[in-house]
Amino acid sequence: MQPGDLVKLVSVYGGSYHTVIVFHHPNGRTTLPEGTAAVFLGSADPTYDGNPCILVEGRVGWVWPEELEAL
């Protein structure tokens, strides 16, 4: 994935709920349904410990790498 690519959230850890937790700096989080579209911003931001940064619903956050899939 390259910065600016469209991605979707994939539920890996959500069990039967099919949701993904998006973490926001410093301590916030949002739970979104699997399949939600986002924009991949990159993964070099030290704020997020190298995890993929995304823009989703107007907010920057991060998810685990395995929770993103290219569209």
Order of alpha helices (4+ residues) and beta strands (2+ residues): beta-beta-beta-beta-beta-beta-beta
